[in-house]
């Protein structure tokens, strides 16, 4: 019920949405080659108010959204210190998010000043996904402590496969970020074949890295199929787990089609942005699943 959601929970949800939007907007920046639309930092072309040009406005909108996200995280952390000091599962990740936001801002600065190196772009994405995961943990914990529920029976195999799926998805996202940042997006000219071959022979590094991304995508898909099969077997005792697993598989299928469309459309801007959006959604879905099946919010018990 909306009326039963506290102010802190609303702030958590809004912050998660803004961070998610920030990641997607970062994908738009990358897909449209707007990363250097503002070649300096923290100003844009030496000014606080930028020029009205496409790439400049796209990059500047990303910076403005990042500023809003920073203020939301600061507010959330202050709130946590004032009212949740005895709840480590809220206080610790909320504080860590604030620290990571500052590190993320520094990475953004380095990305611009070093002309968008693929390695830093990938680390930038990894940091963003970590921040989103910690915020999801704070949000879920805030609901769990107010509405405690009976622990469902979940087989250990589900926990292990859920963790494996999350790890694979993270690796897939980071390799995908590197592929995009290094300009390897069309190194394999077809789909599902790579330059007309099932397994490309020894070739350029661009082909091998791109093919690695495809192999990881296949492995993640198989892992999600196994996870869904196991979760559906426990749907009576843990219906939430089954729903999230099926959702993750559905998001993955859409993501795979968008990945193919990247090749078919020659890396169209809209397709590239959608690819990162669904990758982020898949990661968030699996992060929520793992938080629930591993009951991470119980690892740091509430103080007396």
C-alpha positions, -999 to +999 in steps of 0.1 A: +000+000+000+014+034-010+001+050+023+022+025+043+055+034+026+076+056+048+095+087+037+128+068+039+115+040+017+102+066-009+136+082-009+152+048-014+130+040-043+134+074-060+172+071-056+172+037-072+152+050-101+175+080-106+206+058-104+191+034-129+182+063-152+217+077-148+232+044-160+208+043-190+217+079-198+253+069-197+245+043-223+229+070-245+261+091-240+282+062-252+259+051-280+258+086-295+295+092-290+288+121-268+313+112-241+335+142-250+305+165-256+319+183-226+357+179-230+365+194-196+354+188-160+336+200-139+327+228-163+315+222-199+336+240-226+348+262-198+312+272-188+286+262-163+259+265-189+269+246-220+264+253-257+232+241-273+246+213-293+234+177-295+265+159-280+271+186-255+236+186-242+235+148-240+267+147-219+257+177-198+223+161-190+242+130-178+263+153-155+232+171-142+215+137-135+246+126-117+245+157-095+208+150-086+218+114-078+246+126-055+222+149-036+197+120-032+224+097-019+237+123+005+201+128+018+197+090+021+229+087+041+221+115+064+187+099+070+203+066+077+226+081+103+198+099+120+172+072+123+189+038+114+221+039+134+211+006+151+204-011+117+238-019+102+222-035+071+209+000+063+236+022+078+267+005+064+256+002+027+241+037+028+274+051+040+294+031+015+272+043-014+281+079-004+318+071-005+314+053-039+295+083-053+326+104-048+348+077-063+324+075-092+326+112-098+364+110-099+362+081-124+339+103-145+365+131-144+392+106-154+371+092-182+367+127-197+403+139-192+418+106-206+396+106-237+373+077-227+397+048-223+378+015-225+392+002-193+380+032-172+346+031-189+342-005-178+353+003-142+329+033-143+300+009-152+311-016-125+310+011-099+275+023-111+262-013-108+277-017-073+260+016-062+227+004-076+230-030-058+238-013-025+208+009-029+186-021-037+199-037-005+190-006+016+156-005+000+148-041+006+161-040+042+140-010+050+109-030+040+121-063+056+126-047+091+092-032+091+073-061+077+093-092+087+081-124+069+087-161+076+118-174+060+108-195+030+124-228+023+150-223-005+173-251-017+210-244-016+212-252-053+190-222-061+212-200-040+244-212-058+229-209-093+215-174-085+249-163-074+265-178-105+239-161-127+247-127-111+285-132-114+281-142-151+259-112-158+284-088-142+312-103-163+290-101-194+282-064-187+318-054-181+331-072-212+302-056-232+312-022-219+348-029-230+337-040-264+317-008-269+344+014-254+371-001-275+351+001-307+348-037-311+310-037-316+311-048-352+342-070-350+318-099-356+299-089-387+270-113-384+247-129-358+245-156-346+276-165-366+308-144-362+322-134-396+305-165-411+320-189-385+305-206-354+339-202-337+362-176-353+397-187-360+428-169-346+423-133-356+424-098-343+420-091-306+388-072-315+372-104-329+383-125-299+370-100-273+337-096-292+334-134-294+341-137-257+312-114-251+289-138-271+302-169-253+295-152-219+260-143-231+254-180-240+266-192-206+245-166-188+215-177-208+220-214-199+225-205-162+193-185-162+174-215-177+188-237-149+178-211-123+143-208-137+139-245-137+150-248-101+129-218-090+098-231-106+102-263-087+100-243-055+072-220-066+048-231-038+072-225-009+090-195-025+067-179-051+087-146-051+119-164-061+101-181-090+086-148-102+120-130-101+138-159-119+112-160-147+115-122-150+152-124-152+150-150-180+125-128-199+147-098-196+177-118-208+158-130-239+149-094-248+185-084-241+198-111-264+175-099-293+187-063-287+223-076-289+216-092-322+199-060-334+231-041-325+247-061-353+218-059-377+215-022-374+251-013-374+251-001-338+222+022-341+221+047-312+187+037-299+196+000-300+229+006-282+212+025-254+185-001-250+212-028-248+227-012-217+193-004-202+182-041-203+217-052-192+212-030-161+177-043-156+189-079-157+216-071-132+192-054-109+167-083-111+194-108-102+207-085-074+173-084-059+170-122-062+203-128-045+195-103-017+164-123-010+176-159-014+207-152+006+189-129+031+218-105+030+200-080+052+202-105+080+240-108+078+243-076+099+218-080+127+200-051+142+217-037+173+200-040+206 
